[in-house]
Amino acid sequence: MTKLTTGKQVTRETAAAHRGRPIMVTVGPEILTFRLKGKRARFTLSIVGAFEHALKIEAYQQAKERKAKREERRRLRREGLV
């Protein structure tokens, strides 16, 4: 895998779109910058912050699944099926 070194950035057009415009992403050594193709407004996010947000989303989804399984087990116990 190619390392992103200081001062170098890579810009790519993504397959994702927002309101009909493709999303452009620029990956730098420590930041991600998003913008809509054809627009100048830029939105920056640190890579660490994006990673931590992804971890929180994953933890939330796992907790939601565990809760659903727990509620299903309780329902089966109340009905006498387990």
N, C-alpha and C positions, 0 to 999 in steps of 0.2 A: 504494500500500500504506500502511496506517495505521502510524505509528510508535508504539512503546510508550514513553511518556515516564515520567519519574521519578514514582514513587508510584502509577501506574496498573497494574492487573493485569487480565487477562482469564482467566476460568475457563470451560472447555468440557468436555462429556462426549464421550469419543471412541467410535468404533465398536469399538475393540479391547476385549477383556475378558480378565480373569485370574481363573481359577477361577469363572467365571460372573458375575463382577461387572464392570461397565463401569469403565474407567480414566478418572479425571478428571485434567485437566492445567490448571495455572494458569501462564500465561506472564506473567512480569514483565519489567522492562527488562533484567535481566542474568541471571535465573534461570528454571528450569523446575521446577515442583513437581508431583509425581505423588501420587495417592492413589486407593484403591479407593472407589467410590461406597458411601456408608453407613458408611465407616470413618473414623477420625480420624487414623491414622498417615500422616504425610507424608514424602515422599522428595524431596530437593532436589538439583538438578544445575545447574551453571553452563552457560549457553548455549555459552560458549567450549569448555568441557570436552566437551559433547555433540557439538559440531562436530568437535573434534579426534578424538574416538572414532569418529565416522562416517568421517573421513578414513583412520584406521588400518584400519578394516574394509574400505574400498574398496581400499586399497593391498594388503592381504592377499589379497583376492579376485583382483585383477589378477595378483599374483605367482603365485598358485595356477594360474590359467589359462595364464600363460606357461610354467610348469613342465610342465603337462600337454601343451602343444603341443610343447615341446622333447623330452619323453620320446617322444611319438608320432613326431617326425621321426627320432630316434635309432633307434627300433624299425624304421621303414621302411628306414633306411640299412642296418641289420644284415641285414634280409631281402633287400636288394638291389633294392628297389622304387623307390628314388630315386637 
